[in-house]
Amino acid sequence: MSTSQGSHRAGRRGAGASATLPVHEQPTMAAPLVPPVAGTVPGVGAGAVPGQGAVPGQGSSGQGSRAGSRRAARRRKASGPAGEGLRRLVPQALVVAFLAGGTSAFVADDKAVRLSVDGVPRTFHTFADDVDELLADEGLTVGSHDIVAPAPTEALVSGDEIVVRYGRPVALTLDGHRRQVWTTARTVEGALRQLGVRAEGAYLSASRGAPISREGLTLDVRTERTITFLADGRERTVRTNAATVREALAEAGITLSGQDAISVAPGSFPRDGQTVSVLRITGSRQVREEAIPYAVERVRDPDLFAGTEVVDRQGVSGVRRVTYSIRSVNGVKQKPRRTGEEIVREPVSRKVRVGTRRLPSSVAGADGLDWGALAACESGGRPGAVDPSGTYGGLYQFDPGTWRSLGGSGVAQNAPAAEQTFRAKKLYVQRGASPWPHCGRRLHG
């Protein structure tokens, strides 16, 4: 039997229910202390028949000596030791006083309290001294996320109201940010209010009135935000609780087509106050053929004089076909972007023999002439000089045909100065000073 039931039953017990009381609550059957009736002998109960306390020998008429003897015997028994009746009455009085005090303490410890658990109230009686003891008596366990008011250490008095609210875990995703929170609210609406979440115009994955069990709830909340789109020369601002920028774009009535794009990732979460640009993109493809430069292979040849090069094979450039993407963004052309290439013809390398043989220091018949004066007159003494027509070059202004006929390679202006002088001496041995009609006389000082 619970404490509350016991206390209620204790209050309803009557005089006739003593047979069902515990031993310590049974009343003591002590004789009532009644004052003696006038004319009676002290120590004789009030139930004595009047006249029996008279002087012996004054009995009523018609009674014999036998009746008198009986009365005398009763008087002798009643008139025994004076303290014997008192000794019988004192223990009985003490028992009555003890029971009266215990009953008073029993009534004082009994308290009528009101307990509300998660909004469900009930009123009952308890002997608990504080809130913690009351919760233990009722089998209620509370944790760090639960609310108990008054505090568990608070003492109880009759008439107190104790409130217990259990915490509930909520896996909350608020505007894309997920976190675990606790609430003592029993509905989604109460939890939002308790957590300070602005729910006007918000998307909720569960209805506002949905209950939250002790096991918790998973809740997705997207509050209403302001997004501005810049598209087609216009500015459009919308209020939305969309989960992605793509959804907000559709709510704004903007459609993307072809290669159109936006300035942020379409699947990103739209932030309040965000501005998104819509890029209208048109594109085309362009194919171009480009030359592939050929390589030059140089082979050292000891039979050729140093500085002499002979081309054994001319190089041929290759061809590749390159594809470019041409884009215009919001009407502005962008730099072409290479998207692919294809080799149409492979290049052929140029093969050149390079002389390594040391040039002779002199040419018979031409030594001793003033070649420095001739060079100064023809080119100003510059080995890389080229005339305005581009035909003659070098110190001595060789034309390409003459230069090659003397064993030179390429053009004279690309050869070392020593080689140019050597080949000029060879030319002089062959033709004299005639190749230099204006400056030839300088050879002789």
Residue pairs with C-beta under 8 A, 6 or more apart in sequence:
1 9
3 125
3 126
3 127
3 128
3 137
4 124
4 125
4 126
7 110
7 125
7 126
7 127
8 125
10 106
10 110
13 20
13 21
18 26
18 27
24 99
24 102
25 99
25 102
25 103
27 99
28 92
28 95
28 96
28 99
30 89
30 92
30 93
30 95
30 96
31 89
31 92
33 89
34 45
34 46
35 46
36 42
36 44
36 46
37 46
37 48
37 50
39 50
39 53
40 46
40 48
40 53
41 53
41 75
41 78
41 79
43 78
43 79
43 82
43 85
44 52
44 53
44 78
51 60
52 71
52 74
56 68
56 71
56 72
56 75
57 68
59 67
59 68
59 71
109 127
110 125
110 126
110 127
110 158
111 125
111 126
111 127
111 128
111 156
111 157
111 158
111 159
111 160
112 123
112 124
112 125
112 158
112 159
113 123
113 124
113 125
113 126
113 134
113 156
113 158
113 159
113 160
113 161
113 162
114 121
114 122
114 123
114 160
114 161
114 162
115 121
115 122
115 123
115 124
115 134
115 138
115 161
115 162
115 164
116 122
116 161
116 162
116 163
116 164
117 140
117 164
117 166
118 164
118 165
118 166
118 186
119 165
119 186
126 134
126 137
126 156
128 134
128 136
128 137
128 156
129 155
129 156
130 152
130 153
130 154
130 155
130 156
131 148
131 150
131 151
131 152
131 153
131 154
131 156
131 162
132 152
132 153
133 156
134 156
134 162
135 141
135 142
135 148
135 152
135 162
135 164
140 164
142 148
142 152
142 164
142 166
143 167
144 167
145 166
145 167
145 169
145 182
145 184
146 164
146 165
146 166
146 167
146 184
147 163
147 164
147 165
147 167
147 184
148 162
148 163
148 164
149 162
149 163
150 160
150 162
156 162
165 184
166 184
166 214
167 182
167 183
167 184
168 182
168 183
168 184
168 185
168 186
168 191
168 212
168 213
168 214
168 215
168 216
168 217
169 180
169 181
169 182
169 215
169 216
169 217
170 180
170 181
170 182
170 183
170 191
170 212
170 216
170 217
170 218
170 219
171 178
171 180
171 216
171 217
171 218
171 219
172 178
172 179
172 180
172 181
172 195
172 219
172 221
173 219
173 220
173 221
174 197
174 221
174 223
175 221
175 222
175 223
175 225
175 269
176 222
176 243
176 269
181 195
183 190
183 191
183 194
183 195
183 212
184 194
185 191
185 193
185 194
185 212
186 211
186 212
187 208
187 209
187 210
187 211
187 212
188 204
188 206
188 207
188 208
188 209
188 210
188 212
188 217
188 219
189 199
189 208
189 209
191 212
191 217
191 219
192 199
192 208
192 221
197 221
197 223
198 223
199 208
199 221
199 223
200 224
201 223
201 224
201 239
201 241
202 221
202 222
202 223
202 224
202 241
203 220
203 221
203 222
203 241
203 243
204 219
204 220
204 221
205 218
205 219
205 220
205 221
206 217
206 219
210 217
222 241
222 242
222 243
223 241
223 272
224 239
224 240
224 241
225 239
225 240
225 241
225 270
225 271
225 272
225 273
225 274
226 237
226 238
226 239
226 272
226 273
227 237
227 238
227 240
227 245
227 248
227 252
227 270
227 272
227 274
227 275
227 276
228 235
228 236
228 237
228 273
228 274
228 275
228 276
229 235
229 236
229 237
229 238
229 248
229 249
229 252
229 254
229 275
229 276
229 277
229 278
230 275
230 276
230 277
230 278
231 254
231 277
231 278
231 280
232 278
232 280
236 252
236 253
236 254
238 248
238 251
238 252
240 247
240 248
240 251
240 270
242 248
242 251
242 270
243 269
244 266
244 267
244 268
244 269
244 270
245 262
245 264
245 265
245 266
245 267
245 268
245 269
245 270
245 274
245 276
246 266
246 267
248 270
249 256
249 262
249 266
249 276
249 278
254 278
256 262
256 278
258 281
258 282
259 281
259 282
259 283
259 327
260 278
260 279
260 280
260 281
261 278
261 279
261 281
262 276
262 277
262 278
262 279
263 276
263 277
263 278
263 279
264 274
264 276
270 276
279 329
279 330
280 329
280 330
280 331
281 327
281 328
281 329
282 327
282 328
283 325
283 326
283 327
283 328
284 325
284 326
285 323
285 324
285 325
285 326
285 339
286 323
286 324
286 325
286 326
286 336
287 321
287 322
287 323
287 324
288 321
288 322
288 324
289 319
289 320
289 321
289 322
289 344
290 319
290 320
290 321
290 322
291 317
291 318
291 319
292 317
292 318
292 319
292 320
292 343
292 345
292 346
292 347
293 317
293 347
294 315
294 316
294 317
294 318
294 347
294 348
294 349
294 350
295 315
295 347
295 349
295 350
296 315
296 349
296 350
296 352
297 349
297 350
297 351
297 352
298 309
298 352
298 353
298 354
299 312
299 351
299 352
299 353
299 354
300 353
300 354
300 356
301 310
301 353
301 354
301 355
301 356
302 355
302 356
302 357
303 355
303 357
304 310
304 353
304 354
304 355
304 356
304 357
305 355
305 357
305 358
305 359
305 407
305 419
305 422
306 355
306 356
306 357
306 358
306 359
306 416
306 419
307 355
307 359
307 415
307 416
307 418
307 419
308 354
308 355
308 407
308 408
308 409
308 415
308 419
309 352
309 353
309 354
309 355
309 409
309 410
310 352
310 353
310 355
310 409
311 350
311 351
311 352
311 353
311 409
312 351
312 352
312 353
313 348
313 349
313 350
313 351
314 350
315 347
315 348
315 349
315 350
316 347
316 348
317 347
318 343
318 344
318 345
318 346
318 347
318 348
319 343
319 344
319 345
320 341
320 342
320 343
320 344
321 341
321 342
321 343
321 344
322 338
322 340
322 341
322 342
323 338
323 339
323 340
323 341
324 336
324 337
324 338
324 339
325 336
325 337
325 338
325 339
326 333
326 334
326 336
327 333
327 334
327 337
328 334
359 418
359 419
359 422
360 422
362 425
363 422
363 425
363 426
363 428
363 429
364 429
365 428
365 429
366 425
366 426
366 428
366 429
367 425
369 425
369 428
369 443
369 444
370 442
370 443
370 444
370 445
371 421
371 424
371 425
371 443
372 381
373 442
373 443
373 445
374 396
374 424
374 436
374 439
374 440
374 442
374 443
375 381
375 395
375 396
375 421
376 442
377 436
377 438
377 439
377 442
378 395
378 396
378 397
378 436
378 439
379 385
379 394
379 395
379 396
379 397
381 395
382 395
383 394
383 395
383 413
383 415
383 416
383 417
383 420
384 393
384 394
384 413
384 414
385 393
385 394
385 395
385 397
385 413
386 392
386 393
386 413
387 393
387 397
391 399
391 400
392 398
392 399
393 411
393 412
393 413
394 403
394 411
394 412
394 413
394 415
394 420
395 412
395 417
395 420
395 421
395 424
396 412
396 420
396 421
396 424
396 427
396 435
396 436
397 412
397 436
398 406
398 408
398 411
398 412
398 420
398 423
398 424
400 411
400 412
402 427
402 435
403 410
403 411
403 412
403 415
403 423
406 423
406 426
406 427
407 423
407 426
408 415
408 419
408 423
409 415
412 420
412 423
415 423
427 435
428 435
428 443
432 440
433 440
433 441
433 443
434 440
